[in-house]
Amino acid sequence: MTSTKPRTALAFAALATTGLLTACTSSSATNHATRTALPTDLTTQDPAALYRQALTTNAAAGSMRQRIDRPGRHSDLRLSATECAGTITLDREGRYDLTVIGTQAWARANSRAAASIGHRVPANRWMHANTAHPLMRTLAGYCHQEQITNPARPTTDLEHGPAITSTPDSTALISHEGPTARYFITAATGRPRLLAIRSADGETTRNSDFGTPVNARSPHSAQPAPCW
């Protein structure tokens, strides 16, 4: 995401829990049950502390899928601290497939995307460059891997919003800085997670697949990206 609004800094913080394989003993089972016990009622917890915990839990996962829809732009990306893979669609300009591994990036523009930038890149063919390349830097900017490596902290007042469900293991938080944004949080796995963000300007972020490896692979037969 490239928005500079204050709420955007809050919006991006991601990625959930990695599982640890332990011996199946009565002691370990008891400890596991204790770790995953649901909070009694999220609505009684301090909203700012709850939000910080949700960001931390997301980041601890190490990877996630993040889908962002806003007027004119859409992204569907799988993220980790060192990988990013998925698609970026611009309603007027076209679609890009993207793979980022470390500082190396691969992108493929569809015919409409290539035409929208004057055919400065080939259509429907993978290109490769490092993330300092102007096009790759722009596309990689959608990845927001800082959600894992350096999760954001709230910079505004938060308050509890309307209940998402009738159960106490989910709650909505509302920020009143700039356009109202709701931060939806659940504790379905024992610790709060940031699952979705909906903003008054029409932007929606959905986080899922926490802890699922990205397993990004460099495309075969990629040509060097044209110099800009």
Secondary structure, DSSP 8 states (H G I E B T S, - for coil): ----SHHHHHH--------------HHHHHHHHHHT---S-GGGS-HHHHHHHHHHHHHTT-EEEEEEEETTEEEEEEEESSEEEEEEEETTTEEEEEEEETTEEEEEE-HHHHHHTTTSS-BTSEEEEETTSHHHHHHHTTS-THHHHS-----S-EEE-S-SSSSTTEEEEEE-SSS-EEEEEE-TTSS-EEEEEEETTS-EEEEE-TT--------TT-EE----
